[in-house]
């Protein structure tokens, strides 16, 4: 295992430190028109850097979109909980409104009864506080 790491290190050293050139050849099966491309060490390094940058950008974009998907799922759950609580509060407010209307009706009746009692007391000759 350690030897393989040294081998990778030697290859990387030959690519990045030594001034070599590399030839890539495309050879068709019928043997006609062999295409060769020669890359210098600096061109090879530039291609590797562009590939590394592209991979890093792609990985970063994938991580960002993954984060956004998870965040939107959490926000959907929070929104559903908020709507459930809001609906329960609105129902409770409606119930309290009904109770409040009943109490206001009873208070109006009591006020009328109080005025009637005061009126009767005044007719009977009793002193009434106003």
Secondary structure by P-SEA (a helix, b strand, c coil): caaaaaaaaaaaaaacccbbbbbbbbbcccccbbbbbbbcaaaaaaaaaaaaaaaaaaaaaaaaaaaaaaaaaaaaaaaaaaaaaaaaaaaaaaaaaaaaaaaaaaaaaaaaaaaaaaaaaaaacccccc
